[in-house]
Amino acid sequence: MNDDLFSAASIPLPPPSEEQRIAELRREIDRHNELYYAKAKPEISDREYDRLLAELISLERRHPELASADSPSQRVGGRPLAEFQPYEHIIPMQSLENTYAKGEVIEFDAMVRGLLGVDALDYVVEPKIDGLAFAAHYEDGLLVAAATRGSGQVGDDVTANARTIAALPLTIPTTAAFFEVRGEIYMPKKAFLALTEEQVERGEDPFKNPRNAAAGSMKLLDPRQVARRPLDVVLYATGRVDGVPEPATHADLVERLRSLGFPVPPRTWLCHGIAEVLEAIDALERLRHDFPFEMDGAVVKVNDRALYRKLGSTAKAPRWARAYKYAPEQAETVVEAITVQVGLTGVLTPVAELRTVRVCGSDISRATLHNEDEIRRKDLRIGDHVLVEKAGEVIPAIAAVLADKRTGMEIPFAMPSACPECGAPVSRLPDEVAVRCTNALCPAQRTARLLHFASRNALDIEGLGDRVAQALVDQNLVTVPLDLFDLSEPLLAALEFEPGEAEAAAPASADAPMQLSLLGDAGPAGGKRRKLGALNARTILHAIRRSRDLPLARWIFALGIPNVGSTVADDLARLHADFNAFADSPLLADSLRLYELMDEADRNNPNTQRVR
């Protein structure tokens, strides 16, 4: 008997069926989504996650009969829509009445207490996220619909686009027959910065702030494009809920949403009385730059939800809540000059050189002006007094021109007709706002491509900052970024470069390690030329060797291909086994041929409508 059992146990088990594997992959990917988005404790790399998702998608295509609306594969986006369908809200989505002074908040408290006939109330204070208001509907725990606020009565059905947002659960663990949750879709500030840089390089008008970026992304008719945008959500309210008891307080509601797997405001304050509310508003303002989202104020809500019906609402806003808007952080300064930078694709970008001023906790001396059309729209001139702010609390920007302070000595700006770096002619395509240098070997373009190649999101080559990159190009040691892999330690150690102010003040030891900025903020050149030194050369060469093992997506992004940002690079990496397969890709060859045919059509017929 024992021998028979042993023999049976030694027989290998059959592999799981593809149906079992699909179920297993869905559970595993959902678990990793929760670890990454809800708990910030990822267990696997992005590439391993992509492999799991690719396997799931492949199996589901082979077995369409096993399709499921709650599969994590549904996030990658479906077919483009012809137009958005209207979605009528079951319970109207109201906006909040704004206040701009502490006295108005005190008046709000007095009004609410007067209506209720009480001496004091508890409130909750939470961040006012500057995003796109939306609602998500779940039936029996399954996401079935999502809609923007729109008019409050009717919004746009954005279900397909909302499904692509990884932080929004496709299923929730609830017994509620119907559960509507409300909140904001936003673009994280760092992602907004990266997106606008890509837009400028493509010759497009960049989004003005993260809210516009989020709203513009959700208006795309192709969910596959939305999936490439790094959108996120914060949920803080409910609409219609059937089948489960409602939480008694707003604080309890936030915890309920958190327990269901929804991202909720990262910080809230439970306040006993209006004095604590005012303290919380100040405390929140001190933290406003620490959050990943852009926020423009605080939201004050009565904590006891049983009082909401009694307090009611106006035609537009509930009486039990108010928004307190923080004053925008702006500072007045003077445009001392407008310089022109040349990027890795040859785009000429005008930059305002400002009299240094402090905004949002940092010193601002430069602000990008994006393109010539933007300068004309603002009627900006050299010598103008301007108000400066940080767009999305990230990018220094000129918010307004103070034309009433003009003296008549201000100088209008004109984009140069030749590249300021190499002297080659510049051009502007009819369908672009960008002006480009026509010389592919322009030293500024070569330096910019090298810096992009070495940047943190590309190959992350430590020590290869702007001054070292400039020296490598100027001394013809690097023509294309891949030339880095031919550099030897003696050659690199002997590299001479112009130090910035901070570097010029440092000891001139050749082996002294230096912090060389990738951002070009070390100040103007000064002091004697100095050598890189053996220690810094080894640091750079070690990073170059280490980069050989980076994922394919990082290499594709590092190449600086026009219109190929980090998200497109990820998509391309999934379609190719390695770098050689990417270089010889018939898919890319077909795409290039398509663009050539489109260009030929443009030349033959100026009325051709191009869609790219």
MARLOGU-333630 format. One line per 4 residues: number of its first residue (from 1); their letters; for each residue x, y negated, z negated of C-alpha. Coordinates in nm, 2 decimals. Layout:
BEGIN
NUM	a	X/Y/Z  ...
//
This chain:
BEGIN
1	mndd	0.00/0.00/0.00  0.27/-0.24/-0.10  0.47/-0.16/0.22  0.16/-0.23/0.43
5	lfsa	0.11/-0.57/0.25  0.47/-0.66/0.30  0.46/-0.57/0.67  0.14/-0.78/0.72
9	asip	0.29/-1.07/0.54  0.60/-1.06/0.76  0.39/-1.10/1.08  0.43/-1.47/1.19
13	lppp	0.11/-1.67/1.16  -0.04/-1.79/1.49  0.01/-2.16/1.56  -0.27/-2.38/1.47
17	seeq	-0.53/-2.45/1.74  -0.52/-2.78/1.92  -0.84/-2.87/1.74  -0.67/-2.81/1.41
21	riae	-0.36/-3.01/1.52  -0.58/-3.31/1.62  -0.75/-3.31/1.27  -0.41/-3.27/1.11
25	lrre	-0.26/-3.56/1.31  -0.56/-3.79/1.23  -0.52/-3.73/0.86  -0.14/-3.78/0.87
29	idrh	-0.16/-4.10/1.07  -0.44/-4.24/0.85  -0.22/-4.16/0.55  0.08/-4.34/0.70
33	nely	-0.14/-4.64/0.79  -0.25/-4.67/0.43  0.11/-4.64/0.30  0.22/-4.91/0.55
37	yaka	-0.06/-5.16/0.54  -0.23/-5.12/0.20  0.06/-5.01/-0.02  0.37/-5.15/0.17
41	kpei	0.55/-4.82/0.11  0.61/-4.66/0.45  0.76/-4.31/0.45  0.85/-4.27/0.82
45	sdre	1.01/-4.49/1.08  0.81/-4.68/1.35  0.95/-4.44/1.61  0.83/-4.13/1.41
49	ydrl	0.49/-4.29/1.37  0.48/-4.36/1.75  0.56/-4.00/1.82  0.27/-3.88/1.60
53	lael	0.03/-4.12/1.77  0.15/-4.02/2.12  0.09/-3.66/2.04  -0.26/-3.73/1.91
57	isle	-0.35/-3.93/2.22  -0.22/-3.66/2.45  -0.42/-3.39/2.27  -0.74/-3.60/2.27
61	rrhp	-0.71/-3.66/2.64  -0.69/-3.28/2.69  -0.99/-3.23/2.47  -1.24/-3.52/2.54
65	elas	-1.51/-3.31/2.37  -1.32/-3.38/2.04  -1.33/-3.76/2.07  -1.41/-3.94/1.75
69	adsp	-1.48/-4.31/1.69  -1.28/-4.29/1.36  -0.96/-4.15/1.52  -0.65/-4.38/1.47
73	sqrv	-0.60/-4.35/1.85  -0.89/-4.58/1.90  -0.67/-4.87/1.78  -0.46/-4.88/2.10
77	ggrp	-0.74/-5.04/2.30  -0.99/-4.94/2.56  -1.09/-5.07/2.90  -1.11/-5.44/2.96
81	laef	-1.45/-5.60/2.91  -1.63/-5.81/3.17  -1.75/-6.05/2.90  -1.83/-6.06/2.53
85	qpye	-2.18/-5.96/2.43  -2.36/-6.18/2.17  -2.41/-6.03/1.83  -2.69/-6.15/1.60
89	hiip	-2.59/-6.15/1.23  -2.83/-5.97/1.00  -2.75/-6.22/0.73  -2.62/-6.56/0.86
93	mqsl	-2.24/-6.62/0.82  -2.23/-6.97/0.67  -1.92/-7.19/0.64  -1.81/-7.37/0.33
97	enty	-1.85/-7.74/0.24  -1.51/-7.90/0.21  -1.38/-8.12/-0.07  -1.06/-8.33/-0.05
101	akge	-1.02/-8.47/-0.40  -1.02/-8.32/-0.76  -1.31/-8.56/-0.84  -1.53/-8.39/-0.58
105	vief	-1.45/-8.05/-0.74  -1.56/-8.18/-1.07  -1.88/-8.31/-0.91  -1.94/-7.97/-0.76
109	damv	-1.91/-7.81/-1.11  -2.16/-8.07/-1.25  -2.40/-8.00/-0.97  -2.40/-7.63/-1.02
113	rgll	-2.43/-7.65/-1.40  -2.71/-7.89/-1.36  -2.91/-7.66/-1.13  -2.85/-7.37/-1.37
117	gvda	-2.90/-7.56/-1.69  -2.58/-7.43/-1.85  -2.28/-7.60/-2.02  -2.00/-7.40/-1.86
121	ldyv	-1.94/-7.14/-1.59  -1.67/-6.89/-1.48  -1.52/-6.94/-1.14  -1.28/-6.75/-0.91
125	vepk	-1.02/-6.94/-0.71  -0.86/-6.78/-0.41  -0.66/-6.89/-0.10  -0.85/-7.05/0.19
129	idgl	-0.70/-6.86/0.48  -0.69/-7.05/0.81  -0.80/-6.77/1.04  -1.09/-6.65/1.25
133	afaa	-1.40/-6.57/1.04  -1.55/-6.23/1.13  -1.77/-5.95/0.99  -1.72/-5.57/1.02
137	hyed	-2.01/-5.33/0.99  -1.98/-4.97/0.86  -2.25/-4.70/0.88  -2.20/-4.40/0.66
141	gllv	-1.84/-4.52/0.61  -1.76/-4.55/0.99  -1.67/-4.88/1.16  -1.94/-4.93/1.42
145	aaat	-1.93/-5.31/1.50  -1.73/-5.63/1.44  -1.83/-5.98/1.53  -1.70/-6.34/1.50
149	rgsg	-1.89/-6.59/1.30  -1.98/-6.80/1.61  -2.27/-7.03/1.53  -2.34/-6.85/1.20
153	qvgd	-2.65/-6.69/1.35  -2.49/-6.54/1.66  -2.13/-6.45/1.72  -1.93/-6.25/1.98
157	dvta	-1.92/-5.87/1.96  -1.54/-5.81/1.93  -1.57/-5.44/1.81  -1.31/-5.31/2.07
161	nart	-1.06/-5.58/1.98  -1.11/-5.54/1.60  -1.04/-5.17/1.63  -0.69/-5.25/1.74
165	iaal	-0.60/-5.43/1.41  -0.42/-5.17/1.21  -0.50/-5.32/0.87  -0.88/-5.29/0.93
169	plti	-0.99/-4.94/0.82  -1.18/-4.74/1.08  -1.34/-4.54/0.79  -1.40/-4.63/0.43
173	ptta	-1.48/-4.39/0.13  -1.83/-4.51/0.05  -2.18/-4.35/0.01  -2.34/-4.67/0.14
177	affe	-2.56/-4.62/0.44  -2.47/-4.97/0.57  -2.18/-5.18/0.45  -2.09/-5.52/0.59
181	vrge	-1.76/-5.68/0.49  -1.65/-6.03/0.58  -1.32/-6.21/0.60  -1.06/-6.36/0.82
185	iymp	-0.85/-6.24/1.11  -0.51/-6.41/1.11  -0.17/-6.39/1.27  0.12/-6.37/1.02
189	kkaf	0.35/-6.68/1.03  0.66/-6.49/1.13  0.47/-6.32/1.42  0.33/-6.65/1.53
193	lalt	0.69/-6.79/1.55  0.80/-6.50/1.76  0.50/-6.53/1.99  0.54/-6.90/2.05
197	eeqv	0.91/-6.84/2.13  0.81/-6.58/2.39  0.55/-6.82/2.54  0.80/-7.10/2.58
201	erge	1.05/-6.86/2.75  0.77/-6.75/2.99  0.70/-7.11/3.07  0.36/-7.11/2.90
205	dpfk	0.20/-7.36/2.67  0.25/-7.21/2.32  -0.03/-7.18/2.07  -0.04/-7.48/1.84
209	nprn	-0.09/-7.29/1.51  -0.15/-6.94/1.38  -0.53/-6.99/1.37  -0.54/-7.07/1.74
213	aaag	-0.31/-6.77/1.81  -0.55/-6.54/1.62  -0.86/-6.68/1.79  -0.70/-6.68/2.13
217	smkl	-0.59/-6.32/2.09  -0.94/-6.21/1.99  -1.09/-6.38/2.30  -0.88/-6.16/2.53
221	ldpr	-1.11/-5.93/2.72  -0.86/-5.65/2.74  -0.83/-5.47/2.40  -0.49/-5.33/2.51
225	qvar	-0.35/-5.68/2.52  -0.50/-5.75/2.18  -0.33/-5.43/2.05  0.00/-5.59/2.14
229	rpld	-0.07/-5.90/1.92  0.04/-5.85/1.56  -0.30/-5.95/1.40  -0.39/-5.89/1.04
233	vvly	-0.70/-5.93/0.82  -0.80/-6.03/0.47  -1.15/-5.94/0.34  -1.32/-6.13/0.06
237	atgr	-1.70/-6.10/0.09  -1.99/-5.87/0.18  -2.30/-5.93/0.39  -2.57/-5.66/0.40
241	vdgv	-2.51/-5.35/0.19  -2.75/-5.06/0.16  -2.73/-4.76/-0.06  -2.49/-4.86/-0.33
245	pepa	-2.52/-5.11/-0.62  -2.36/-5.45/-0.57  -2.08/-5.56/-0.80  -2.19/-5.81/-1.07
249	thad	-1.91/-6.06/-1.02  -1.70/-6.19/-0.74  -1.39/-6.06/-0.92  -1.54/-5.72/-0.93
253	lver	-1.63/-5.74/-0.56  -1.26/-5.81/-0.47  -1.16/-5.51/-0.67  -1.43/-5.30/-0.50
257	lrsl	-1.30/-5.40/-0.16  -0.95/-5.32/-0.26  -1.05/-4.97/-0.38  -1.21/-4.91/-0.04
261	gfpv	-0.88/-4.97/0.14  -0.95/-5.33/0.26  -0.67/-5.59/0.25  -0.79/-5.86/0.00
265	pprt	-0.65/-6.20/-0.11  -0.31/-6.13/-0.26  -0.37/-6.37/-0.55  -0.69/-6.48/-0.73
269	wlch	-0.76/-6.67/-1.05  -1.05/-6.60/-1.29  -1.12/-6.94/-1.45  -1.33/-7.03/-1.76
273	giae	-1.45/-7.38/-1.69  -1.36/-7.65/-1.45  -1.04/-7.75/-1.62  -0.89/-7.40/-1.55
277	vlea	-1.02/-7.43/-1.19  -0.81/-7.75/-1.14  -0.51/-7.58/-1.29  -0.55/-7.28/-1.05
281	idal	-0.58/-7.51/-0.75  -0.25/-7.67/-0.84  -0.09/-7.32/-0.90  -0.21/-7.19/-0.57
285	erlr	-0.07/-7.50/-0.39  0.27/-7.43/-0.53  0.25/-7.08/-0.38  0.11/-7.17/-0.04
289	hdfp	0.44/-7.11/0.14  0.48/-6.77/-0.01  0.19/-6.60/0.16  0.22/-6.43/0.51
293	femd	-0.08/-6.62/0.64  -0.14/-6.99/0.69  -0.36/-7.14/0.43  -0.50/-7.49/0.41
297	gavv	-0.67/-7.50/0.07  -0.84/-7.32/-0.21  -1.19/-7.16/-0.23  -1.38/-7.20/-0.56
301	kvnd	-1.66/-6.95/-0.61  -1.91/-6.90/-0.90  -1.80/-6.57/-1.04  -2.15/-6.44/-1.15
305	raly	-2.31/-6.31/-0.82  -2.65/-6.28/-0.99  -2.67/-6.66/-0.98  -2.62/-6.69/-0.60
309	rklg	-2.99/-6.64/-0.52  -3.09/-6.90/-0.77  -2.84/-7.16/-0.64  -2.93/-7.09/-0.28
313	stak	-2.77/-7.27/0.01  -2.81/-7.56/0.24  -2.86/-7.52/0.62  -2.48/-7.46/0.66
317	aprw	-2.32/-7.37/0.33  -2.38/-7.19/0.00  -2.42/-7.40/-0.31  -2.22/-7.16/-0.52
321	aray	-1.89/-7.21/-0.34  -1.66/-7.50/-0.23  -1.34/-7.53/-0.03  -1.08/-7.77/-0.16
325	kyap	-0.85/-7.88/0.13  -0.49/-7.95/0.05  -0.35/-8.26/0.21  -0.13/-8.16/0.51
329	eqae	0.24/-8.19/0.44  0.36/-8.46/0.67  0.64/-8.71/0.66  0.72/-9.02/0.87
333	tvve	1.05/-9.03/1.06  1.21/-9.17/1.38  1.29/-9.00/1.71  1.65/-9.09/1.75
337	aitv	1.70/-8.89/2.08  1.55/-8.62/2.30  1.79/-8.35/2.40  1.74/-8.05/2.64
341	qvgl	1.82/-7.69/2.55  1.86/-7.41/2.81  1.71/-7.07/2.71  1.80/-6.72/2.81
345	tgvl	1.56/-6.72/3.11  1.68/-7.07/3.21  1.38/-7.26/3.07  1.47/-7.62/2.98
349	tpva	1.31/-7.71/2.65  1.31/-8.08/2.53  1.39/-8.12/2.16  1.33/-8.43/1.94
353	elrt	1.64/-8.52/1.74  1.49/-8.68/1.42  1.61/-8.89/1.14  1.63/-8.62/0.87
357	vrvc	1.32/-8.59/0.65  1.19/-8.33/0.40  0.87/-8.13/0.48  0.74/-7.82/0.32
361	gsdi	1.05/-7.78/0.10  1.31/-7.80/0.38  1.50/-8.08/0.56  1.38/-8.14/0.92
365	srat	1.60/-8.30/1.17  1.48/-8.14/1.50  1.14/-8.05/1.64  1.07/-7.87/1.97
369	lhne	0.86/-8.06/2.22  0.80/-7.74/2.43  0.78/-7.90/2.78  0.75/-8.23/2.97
373	deir	0.37/-8.21/2.99  0.35/-8.21/2.61  0.57/-8.52/2.59  0.35/-8.70/2.84
377	rkdl	0.03/-8.60/2.66  0.16/-8.74/2.33  0.32/-9.04/2.51  0.63/-8.98/2.30
381	rigd	0.93/-9.21/2.35  1.28/-9.22/2.21  1.28/-9.46/1.91  0.91/-9.39/1.82
385	hvlv	0.80/-9.36/1.46  0.63/-9.02/1.42  0.46/-8.80/1.17  0.63/-8.46/1.13
389	ekag	0.47/-8.14/1.00  0.54/-7.76/1.01  0.30/-7.59/1.26  0.18/-7.28/1.08
393	evip	0.41/-7.38/0.79  0.69/-7.25/1.01  0.77/-7.46/1.32  0.87/-7.83/1.28
397	aiaa	0.64/-8.02/1.51  0.54/-8.38/1.58  0.19/-8.42/1.46  0.13/-8.79/1.57
401	vlad	0.30/-9.08/1.73  0.27/-9.41/1.53  0.23/-9.63/1.84  0.14/-9.93/1.63
405	krtg	0.50/-9.94/1.50  0.65/-9.98/1.84  0.88/-10.27/1.90  0.90/-10.26/2.28
409	meip	1.25/-10.11/2.26  1.14/-9.75/2.28  1.26/-9.55/2.59  1.03/-9.31/2.79
413	famp	1.18/-8.96/2.85  1.22/-8.79/3.19  1.32/-8.43/3.24  1.66/-8.41/3.41
417	sacp	1.67/-8.30/3.78  1.98/-8.10/3.72  2.07/-7.85/3.44  2.24/-8.04/3.16
421	ecga	2.47/-7.75/3.10  2.59/-7.64/3.45  2.46/-7.91/3.68  2.26/-7.67/3.90
425	pvsr	1.93/-7.79/4.04  1.62/-7.73/3.83  1.28/-7.61/3.96  0.92/-7.59/3.84
429	lpde	0.68/-7.33/3.98  0.33/-7.46/4.06  0.16/-7.23/3.81  0.40/-7.30/3.52
433	vavr	0.47/-7.59/3.28  0.83/-7.49/3.24  1.13/-7.64/3.42  1.40/-7.39/3.49
437	ctna	1.77/-7.39/3.57  1.82/-7.21/3.90  2.17/-7.08/3.82  2.16/-6.73/3.67
441	lcpa	2.53/-6.77/3.57  2.47/-7.09/3.38  2.69/-7.08/3.06  2.40/-7.19/2.84
445	qrta	2.18/-6.90/2.98  2.46/-6.66/2.93  2.51/-6.77/2.57  2.14/-6.76/2.50
449	rllh	2.12/-6.41/2.64  2.41/-6.30/2.43  2.26/-6.45/2.11  1.92/-6.28/2.19
453	fasr	2.11/-5.95/2.25  2.27/-5.98/1.91  1.97/-6.11/1.72  1.81/-5.94/1.42
457	nald	1.51/-5.80/1.61  1.74/-5.68/1.90  2.07/-5.51/1.82  2.13/-5.70/1.50
461	iegl	2.51/-5.76/1.55  2.62/-5.91/1.23  2.87/-6.20/1.25  2.79/-6.28/1.62
465	gdrv	2.65/-6.63/1.57  2.61/-6.92/1.80  2.97/-7.05/1.79  3.12/-6.71/1.84
469	aqal	2.88/-6.64/2.13  2.97/-6.98/2.28  3.34/-6.91/2.26  3.30/-6.56/2.41
473	vdqn	3.12/-6.71/2.71  3.35/-7.02/2.74  3.66/-6.81/2.74  3.51/-6.56/3.00
477	lvtv	3.53/-6.27/2.76  3.16/-6.19/2.80  2.97/-6.24/3.13  2.68/-6.01/3.05
481	pldl	2.59/-5.89/2.69  2.70/-5.53/2.76  3.06/-5.67/2.80  3.06/-5.67/2.41
485	fdls	3.12/-5.29/2.42  3.45/-5.35/2.60  3.60/-5.59/2.34  3.90/-5.47/2.13
489	epll	3.98/-5.58/1.78  4.30/-5.77/1.87  4.12/-5.96/2.15  3.82/-6.05/1.92
493	aale	4.04/-6.14/1.62  4.23/-6.39/1.84  3.92/-6.56/1.96  3.93/-6.93/1.90
497	fepg	3.62/-7.14/1.84  3.51/-7.48/1.72  3.39/-7.45/1.36  3.08/-7.63/1.23
501	eaea	3.10/-7.88/0.95  3.07/-7.62/0.68  3.32/-7.39/0.85  3.56/-7.67/0.91
505	aapa	3.56/-7.76/0.54  3.65/-7.40/0.45  4.00/-7.26/0.41  4.16/-7.18/0.75
509	sada	4.27/-6.83/0.67  4.22/-6.61/0.97  4.08/-6.33/0.76  3.84/-6.53/0.55
513	pmql	3.49/-6.39/0.61  3.25/-6.64/0.75  2.87/-6.68/0.76  2.81/-6.77/1.13
517	sllg	2.45/-6.88/1.18  2.24/-6.73/1.46  2.01/-7.03/1.44  2.26/-7.30/1.55
521	dagp	2.22/-7.51/1.24  2.58/-7.52/1.12  2.61/-7.88/1.23  2.82/-8.05/1.50
525	aggk	3.16/-7.92/1.58  3.44/-8.07/1.38  3.80/-8.00/1.26  4.06/-7.79/1.42
529	rrkl	3.99/-7.48/1.63  4.02/-7.17/1.43  4.06/-6.80/1.50  3.79/-6.54/1.42
533	galn	4.04/-6.32/1.23  4.07/-5.94/1.19  3.81/-5.91/0.91  3.54/-6.08/1.10
537	arti	3.63/-5.90/1.42  3.59/-5.56/1.24  3.25/-5.67/1.11  3.13/-5.75/1.46
541	lhai	3.28/-5.44/1.62  3.12/-5.22/1.34  2.78/-5.37/1.42  2.83/-5.31/1.79
545	rrsr	2.92/-4.95/1.73  2.62/-4.91/1.50  2.38/-5.05/1.76  2.44/-4.75/1.99
549	dlpl	2.21/-4.55/1.76  1.92/-4.80/1.75  1.58/-4.70/1.90  1.52/-4.75/2.27
553	arwi	1.26/-5.02/2.20  1.53/-5.24/2.04  1.76/-5.20/2.34  1.48/-5.29/2.59
557	falg	1.39/-5.60/2.38  1.76/-5.69/2.36  1.79/-5.71/2.74  1.58/-6.03/2.74
561	ipnv	1.37/-5.93/3.04  1.11/-6.20/3.12  0.77/-6.13/2.97  0.90/-5.83/2.77
565	gstv	0.87/-5.91/2.40  0.90/-5.67/2.11  0.55/-5.53/2.16  0.59/-5.47/2.53
569	addl	0.93/-5.32/2.46  0.77/-5.07/2.22  0.52/-4.97/2.49  0.79/-4.92/2.75
573	arlh	1.00/-4.71/2.51  0.71/-4.48/2.45  0.71/-4.41/2.83  1.08/-4.33/2.86
577	adfn	1.30/-4.07/2.70  1.62/-4.27/2.68  1.79/-4.57/2.83  1.90/-4.40/3.15
581	afad	1.54/-4.29/3.21  1.43/-4.65/3.16  1.70/-4.79/3.39  1.59/-4.54/3.67
585	spll	1.22/-4.57/3.59  0.99/-4.53/3.90  0.72/-4.70/3.70  0.92/-5.02/3.67
589	adsl	1.02/-5.00/4.04  0.65/-4.98/4.13  0.58/-5.28/3.91  0.85/-5.48/4.07
593	rlye	0.73/-5.39/4.41  0.38/-5.51/4.31  0.52/-5.85/4.20  0.71/-5.88/4.53
597	lmde	0.38/-5.81/4.72  0.20/-6.07/4.51  0.47/-6.33/4.58  0.45/-6.25/4.95
601	adrn	0.07/-6.29/4.94  0.12/-6.63/4.77  0.36/-6.74/5.05  0.12/-6.62/5.32
605	npnt	-0.20/-6.75/5.16  -0.17/-7.04/4.91  -0.53/-6.97/4.80  -0.44/-6.62/4.67
609	qrvr	-0.57/-6.59/4.31  -0.30/-6.44/4.10  -0.38/-6.24/3.78  -0.08/-6.13/3.57
//
